[in-house]
């Protein structure tokens, strides 16, 4: 079985990001400051917005239903 290590690294980083958002209320400014990246291999913030996993609501960034579902499916036994 061939596994692309870049995909694993990216999915783990995405999971860490979604966990970080879920842990407590995060402002948009704090989120961008903590998770922006100039590295094209780790655009986790942009990917999460594009995939509909997070949304900007007022001045906060929150998990969408899709983001919550992804976190829930990852924690299932």
JOTAMO-V745864 format. One record per backbone hydrogen bond with DSSP energy under -0.5 kcal/mol. NH is the residue of the N-H (numbers start at 1). CO is the residue of the C=O. Records with the same first field share a line. If there is no record, write none. Layout:
# JOTAMO-V745864
NH->CO / CO
This chain:
# JOTAMO-V745864
3->1
5->3
7->4
8->4
9->5
10->6
11->7
12->8
13->9
14->10
15->11
16->12
17->13
18->14
19->15
20->16
21->17
22->18
23->19
24->20 / 21
26->61
28->59
31->27
32->28
33->29
34->30
35->31
36->32
40->38
42->39
44->42
45->35
47->43
48->44
49->45
50->46
51->47
52->49
53->48
54->48
55->62
57->55 / 60
58->56
60->57
61->26
62->55
64->53
68->64
69->65
70->66
71->67
72->68
73->69
74->70
75->71
76->73
